[in-house]
């Protein structure tokens, strides 16, 4: 599902460039909405085949996809109300799918554990390996055979790759062989800050904001980033770098995802498991409140200072975060902590770009609060992390497709691979362009 501004609405409403009924099966690397968000629409329009993913991804889909349907319905109703009052003149887009479509899509999901081989069709053998991005995230390793070629094609699809030495996830699994590789490039043009400097900046922002009598608003992706921020706050308190904090998590989806994370601690990295064990023995170290109903959420906006409010969405495009920004952006003692990628066209990107005034909930809002971008907390590997993962291949893939990045990031990453690894044929595929692969030639 496309995310970011009004343009994404028209892109998501476009017909698929194929007949969904012709697709035999779908393989999903992880649950984030930019990867999974159009699955119910695919099923609604005729796709009847199985959907393969890891068990943890399935559990997250049960949280994320119903929420996506609910947001679409709410946004649609809000636009209709504004149009009726003459306050909206843009195109009105119907919801892409309903909760019933979500339920049908979930019935088609088949959960496959890491390292377990499965055969989605004749001539294909596949397995998932841990991508270290979020719970259940996977690298797809596929062996594909057809009658025209004696040797199978070994295709590796990176999915979204996590950072090396993440505070919460294990390192991505290294893969040794590939004839063809499809690799992400979200941060292929930059390096993240070190975790040490990232922690220093978080400590500085938190202390400065709370001691100054303001609130700290943290727009956060409900799955992955919210849990990482909670683990990090606990760890900083544990090490004496921060005092006891009052933290509100205002996102029903983030609450559900956090509960699931605690059930699946074995999938996390060692540091996260240690932090969780310590907090279980020292629950007074952090006052964490999970906000459930709307009235409780609204009550947070009466807090004049001293609160850390973590809320979705991570790009400030929908959900309860809009209300917390509405009330806190005009306050010069408050602060906004941006902890993840902000796509072009999103409210989050406009804040990062330093706009002094933004449109929010139908009104112009002055930005007096300080805006802080924390670059070291991405769930995505940076350029060096991507290159580290690529170095895991014993021989260069014959052909590498660089995807999942803005144009500049993909182009810079292509140059980095050429310079650092000397790999042959590096392709930046265009949307809607088809490629035919087999192991003896790249054609």
C-alpha positions in Angstrom: 0.0 0.0 0.0 1.4 3.4 -1.0 1.8 5.8 1.9 2.4 9.5 1.9 0.0 12.4 1.0 -3.0 12.6 -1.2 -1.2 11.1 -4.2 -1.0 7.8 -2.4 -4.8 7.6 -2.4 -5.0 7.7 -6.2 -2.2 5.2 -6.5 -3.8 2.7 -4.1 -7.1 3.1 -6.0 -5.6 2.2 -9.4 -6.5 -1.2 -10.8 -3.9 -3.9 -10.5 -1.7 -4.3 -13.6 -2.9 -8.0 -13.8 -5.9 -10.1 -13.1 -5.7 -11.1 -9.4 -7.5 -14.4 -10.3 -4.5 -15.4 -12.4 -2.1 -15.3 -9.4 -1.4 -18.8 -7.9 0.1 -17.8 -4.6 1.5 -14.8 -2.6 4.6 -14.7 -0.4 4.7 -11.9 2.2 8.0 -11.0 3.9 6.5 -9.0 6.8 3.4 -7.3 8.1 4.1 -3.6 7.7 1.2 -1.9 5.8 3.5 -0.8 2.9 3.9 -4.5 2.2 0.6 -6.0 3.3 -1.9 -3.2 3.0 -3.4 -4.1 -0.4 -3.8 -7.9 0.3 -7.5 -7.7 1.2 -8.1 -5.7 -2.0 -6.2 -8.4 -4.0 -8.5 -11.1 -2.5 -11.6 -8.9 -3.0 -10.8 -8.7 -6.7 -10.4 -12.4 -7.3 -7.2 -13.8 -5.8 -8.0 -17.1 -4.2 -4.6 -18.7 -3.6 -2.6 -19.2 -0.4 -0.7 -16.4 1.3 2.6 -17.6 2.8 4.3 -15.8 5.7 5.8 -16.5 9.1 3.6 -17.3 12.2 4.5 -13.9 13.8 3.6 -12.1 10.6 0.2 -13.7 10.6 -0.4 -12.6 14.2 0.6 -9.0 13.3 -1.7 -9.1 10.2 -4.6 -9.8 12.5 -3.8 -6.5 14.2 -2.8 -4.3 11.3 -5.2 -5.2 8.5 -8.5 -4.6 10.5 -7.0 -1.3 11.6 -6.3 -0.4 8.0 -9.9 -1.1 7.0 -11.1 0.9 10.0 -8.9 3.9 9.1 -10.1 3.9 5.5 -13.7 3.9 6.6 -13.2 6.7 9.1 -11.3 8.8 6.6 -14.0 8.3 4.0 -16.8 9.3 6.4 -14.8 12.4 7.5 -14.2 13.5 3.9 -17.9 13.1 3.2 -18.8 15.3 6.2 -16.3 18.0 5.1 -17.6 17.8 1.5 -21.2 18.3 2.8 -20.0 21.5 4.6 -18.2 22.7 1.5 -14.8 22.3 3.1 -13.5 19.6 0.8 -13.2 19.9 -3.0 -10.8 17.1 -3.8 -11.7 13.7 -5.2 -13.4 11.3 -2.8 -12.0 7.8 -2.7 -14.1 4.9 -1.5 -12.5 2.6 1.1 -10.4 0.0 -0.7 -11.8 -2.9 1.3 -14.0 -3.8 4.3 -13.5 -5.8 7.5 -15.2 -8.7 5.7 -12.5 -8.5 3.0 -9.9 -8.6 5.7 -11.4 -11.7 7.3 -11.4 -13.5 3.9 -7.8 -12.6 3.3 -6.7 -13.9 6.7 -8.4 -17.2 5.9 -6.0 -17.6 3.0 -2.8 -17.2 5.0 -0.5 -20.2 5.6 2.0 -19.7 8.4 5.5 -21.2 7.8 8.3 -21.1 10.4 11.8 -19.8 9.7 14.0 -22.4 8.0 11.1 -24.7 7.0 11.0 -25.5 3.3 7.7 -25.3 1.5 6.5 -25.8 -2.1 3.9 -23.2 -3.1 3.7 -24.8 -6.6 5.4 -27.3 -8.8 9.0 -26.4 -9.5 9.3 -24.0 -6.5 11.0 -24.7 -3.2 11.1 -21.8 -0.7 12.0 -21.0 2.9 12.1 -18.0 5.2 15.1 -16.7 7.1 15.1 -13.9 9.7 15.4 -10.4 8.3 15.8 -8.7 11.7 13.4 -5.9 10.8 10.3 -6.5 12.9 8.7 -9.5 14.5 8.2 -12.2 11.9 10.1 -10.3 9.2 11.7 -12.6 6.6 14.2 -13.0 3.8 12.8 -15.2 1.1 15.1 -17.9 -0.4 13.6 -19.6 -3.4 14.7 -22.4 -5.8 12.8 -22.1 -9.0 12.9 -24.8 -11.7 11.2 -25.0 -15.1 11.3 -27.6 -18.0 13.4 -25.3 -20.2 16.5 -25.2 -18.0 18.5 -28.0 -16.3 19.6 -26.0 -13.3 17.2 -24.3 -10.9 17.3 -20.5 -10.4 18.2 -19.5 -6.8 16.3 -16.3 -6.1 16.8 -14.3 -2.9 14.4 -11.5 -1.9 15.7 -9.5 1.0 12.4 -8.1 2.2 13.1 -5.2 4.6 16.4 -5.8 6.4 17.0 -4.7 10.0 19.9 -2.8 11.4 23.1 -4.5 12.6 23.1 -4.6 16.4 19.6 -3.3 16.8 18.4 -2.6 20.4 15.5 -5.0 19.9 16.0 -7.4 16.9 18.6 -10.0 16.0 21.0 -9.3 13.0 19.6 -10.3 9.6 20.5 -13.8 8.6 23.3 -13.9 6.0 22.6 -15.8 2.8 25.5 -17.4 0.9 24.2 -18.0 -2.6 21.9 -16.3 -5.2 21.6 -16.3 -8.9 19.3 -13.3 -8.7 18.9 -11.0 -5.8 16.2 -8.4 -5.0 17.4 -6.1 -2.3 15.8 -3.2 -0.5 17.5 0.3 -0.4 15.4 2.5 1.9 18.5 4.0 3.5 21.0 3.0 0.8 22.2 6.6 0.5 23.2 7.3 4.2 24.6 6.0 7.4 22.6 6.0 10.7 24.1 7.6 13.8 25.7 5.3 16.2 23.6 3.9 19.0 25.7 5.8 21.5 25.1 9.2 19.9 21.4 8.3 19.4 21.0 7.5 23.1 22.8 10.8 24.0 20.4 12.8 21.9 17.3 11.0 23.3 18.5 11.6 26.8 19.1 15.3 26.0 15.7 15.8 24.4 13.8 14.0 27.1 15.5 15.8 30.0 15.3 19.2 28.3 11.6 18.9 27.5 10.4 17.4 30.7 12.5 19.7 32.9 11.3 22.7 30.8 7.7 21.7 31.7 6.7 20.5 28.2 5.4 17.2 26.8 7.3 15.0 24.5 5.2 13.6 21.6 6.6 10.6 19.8 4.9 9.7 16.5 5.6 6.0 16.2 4.8 3.1 14.0 2.6 0.9 16.1 4.5 -2.2 15.1 8.2 -2.3 15.8 9.1 1.3 16.6 6.8 1.7 19.6 8.2 -1.5 21.2 11.7 -0.4 20.4 11.1 3.0 22.1 9.7 1.3 25.2 12.6 -1.0 25.5 15.0 1.9 25.0 13.3 4.1 27.6 13.4 1.1 30.1 17.1 0.5 29.3 18.1 4.1 29.8 16.3 4.2 33.1 18.0 0.9 34.1 21.4 2.4 33.4 20.6 5.6 35.3 20.7 7.8 32.3 17.0 8.9 32.7 14.8 9.3 35.8 11.5 7.5 36.2 9.3 8.5 33.3 5.6 8.8 32.7 4.9 7.2 29.4 1.5 6.9 27.7 1.1 4.6 24.7 -1.9 5.9 22.9 -2.6 3.5 20.1 -4.8 0.4 20.4 -2.8 -1.3 17.7 0.5 -0.5 19.4 -0.9 -1.9 22.6 -1.8 -5.1 20.9 1.5 -5.3 19.1 3.4 -4.7 22.4 1.4 -7.5 24.1 2.3 -9.8 21.2 6.0 -8.8 21.5 6.1 -9.9 25.1 4.6 -13.2 24.1 7.4 -13.6 21.5 10.4 -12.5 23.4 12.4 -15.5 22.1 12.4 -13.9 18.7 14.1 -10.7 19.9 17.8 -9.9 20.3 19.7 -10.6 23.5 19.7 -7.0 24.7 15.9 -6.7 24.4 15.5 -10.0 26.4 17.8 -8.7 29.2 16.0 -5.4 29.4 12.6 -7.1 29.6 13.8 -9.4 32.4 15.1 -6.5 34.4 11.9 -4.5 34.0 9.8 -7.5 35.1 11.8 -7.3 38.4 11.7 -3.5 38.6 8.2 -2.4 37.2 8.3 0.9 39.2 11.2 2.1 37.0 8.8 3.3 34.3 5.2 4.3 34.6 3.8 3.0 31.3 0.1 3.4 30.7 -1.6 1.9 27.6 -4.5 4.1 26.6 -7.6 2.3 25.4 -10.7 4.4 24.8 -11.1 7.7 23.0 -12.0 9.7 26.0 -8.9 8.7 27.8 -6.9 9.7 24.7 -8.5 13.1 24.7 -7.7 13.6 28.4 -4.0 13.4 27.5 -4.3 16.7 25.8 -5.1 18.4 29.1 -1.7 17.4 30.5 0.4 20.6 30.5 3.8 19.0 30.9 5.8 16.1 32.0 4.3 13.4 29.7 5.9 11.3 27.0 3.1 10.4 24.5 3.8 7.6 22.0 1.1 7.4 19.4 0.5 6.3 15.8 0.8 6.8 12.9 4.5 7.0 12.5 4.4 9.4 9.6 1.7 11.6 11.3 -0.8 10.8 8.5 -3.7 9.4 10.6 -4.8 8.2 14.0 -4.6 9.7 17.4 -1.2 11.3 16.9 -2.9 14.1 14.9 -4.7 15.3 18.0 -1.6 15.2 20.2 0.3 17.2 17.6 -2.6 19.6 17.3 -2.4 20.4 21.0 1.4 20.3 21.5 2.9 21.8 18.3 1.9 25.4 19.3 3.7 24.9 22.7 7.3 26.2 22.7 8.2 24.1 25.7 7.0 20.8 24.1 8.9 18.7 21.6 8.3 16.2 18.9 10.7 13.2 18.6 10.8 11.8 15.0 12.1 8.3 15.2 11.5 6.9 11.7 11.5 7.4 8.0 9.1 10.1 6.8 7.9 9.7 3.2 7.6 12.6 0.8 4.2 14.3 1.1 3.5 13.3 4.7 2.9 15.6 7.7 5.9 14.0 9.4 8.1 15.0 6.4 6.9 18.6 6.6 7.8 18.8 10.2 11.2 17.3 9.6 11.7 19.8 6.8 11.1 22.7 9.2 7.8 24.1 8.2 6.7 26.8 10.6 3.0 26.2 10.0 1.2 23.0 9.0 -2.4 22.1 8.2 -3.8 19.7 10.8 -7.4 18.5 11.4 -8.6 21.1 8.9 -6.8 24.1 10.5 -3.5 25.9 10.2 -1.3 25.2 13.2 1.8 27.1 14.2 4.9 24.9 15.0 6.5 26.4 18.1 7.5 23.0 19.6 11.0 21.8 18.8 11.3 19.0 16.3 14.1 16.4 16.8 14.9 13.7 14.2 16.6 10.7 15.7 18.5 9.0 12.9 19.9 5.9 14.7 16.6 4.1 15.5 15.5 2.9 12.1 14.2 -0.6 11.7 16.0 -0.6 8.3 19.7 -1.2 7.8 21.7 1.8 6.6 24.1 1.7 3.7 26.8 0.0 5.6 24.3 -2.5 7.1 23.0 -3.3 3.6 26.6 -3.8 2.4 27.4 -6.0 5.4 24.5 -8.2 4.5 25.5 -8.3 0.8 29.0 -9.4 1.8 27.4 -12.6 3.1 27.2 -13.9 -0.4 30.2 -16.1 -1.3 29.9 -15.1 -5.0 28.2 -12.1 -6.5 24.6 -12.7 -7.8 24.5 -12.7 -11.6 21.9 -10.0 -11.4 20.8 -7.7 -8.6 17.6 -5.7 -8.5 17.6 -2.7 -6.2 14.1 -1.8 -4.9 12.1 -0.2 -2.0 13.9 3.1 -2.0 13.4 6.7 -3.2 15.2 7.2 -6.5 18.2 8.9 -5.0 18.7 6.3 -2.3 18.5 3.4 -4.8 20.9 5.1 -7.2 23.5 5.9 -4.5 23.2 2.3 -3.2 23.9 1.0 -6.7 27.1 3.1 -6.8 28.1 1.8 -3.3 27.7 -1.8 -4.3 29.7 -1.2 -7.5 32.5 0.6 -5.5 32.6 -1.7 -2.5 31.7 -5.1 -4.0 32.2 -4.9 -7.7 29.1 -6.8 -8.5 27.9 -7.2 -12.1 24.6 -6.0 -13.5 22.8 -3.9 -11.0 19.2 -3.0 -12.0 16.8 -0.3 -10.8 13.5 -1.8 -12.0 10.7 0.5 -13.1 7.2 0.1 -11.9 5.3 -2.3 -14.1 8.4 -3.5 -16.0 8.7 -7.3 -16.3 12.0 -9.3 -16.2 12.6 -12.9 -17.2 15.4 -14.8 -15.3 17.2 -18.0 -15.6 20.6 -19.1 -14.2 22.5 -19.4 -17.5 21.8 -15.8 -18.6 20.2 -12.6 -17.4 17.5 -12.1 -20.0 
